[in-house]
Amino acid sequence: MPRRRRFKQILTLKERLEQEATRLRAQTAALPPCPERERLLRKAGQLESASRIEVWLSSPRLAPPE
């Protein structure tokens, strides 16, 4: 059975999501209004929402009781 390639992430999930959203928004600045631009803006919004959800899920208030 082949071994899985594993590596340690340098950036947190929140940071990676925010970077990708910023990259997509910068990419849409150069595009004229078109379906592709709308798709990229929607994807950037989804990434920002995922970043907020990740912060919420990792908050100490959601930790299981001890």
N, C-alpha and C positions, 0 to 999 in steps of 0.2 A: 504494500500500500504506500503510495507516495506521501511524503511528509508535507504538511501545510507550511507555506512560507508565512512566518509571523514577524511582525515588526511592531515596535512601540511607537505610538503616535506622539509627536512632539507637541502639537497644538491640541487644545481641548476641542471637543465636539462643537461647543458654542463658537469658538474662534474660527473653526473651519467653515461652519455654516455662514457666519457673518462675512468671511472673506469671499466665499463663493457668491453670496448675494451682492456684495459690493462689486465684484468683477462683472456680474451679469448686468447690473445697473449701468456701469461704465460702458459696457458693450452696447447697450440699447441707446446710449446718448448719440452714437454715430449712425444709428439706423433711422430711416424715414418711417413715418407711421405705416405699419404693415402688420399682417398676422404674426410674422416671426417676432417682431418687436413686442407685441402683446403677449406672446407665449413666454418670452424671456422675462418680461416684467411680472407676469403671474408666477413664474418659477422663483424669482427673487423674493416675492412676497411670501411664498410658501416656505422658503428657507428661513426668512426672518421669523415667521410664525413658529417653525420648528425650533429655532434658537430660543425663543421665549418659553416654549413648552418644556424644553430640556432644562432650563433654569428652574422652572416651576417644579418639575419632577425631582430635581436634585436638591430641593430646599429642605432644610432640617425639619420643617413642620410635617413633612410627609414621611419621615423616618418611622419605622415600626416601633411600637412601644417596647420598652425593655423590662 
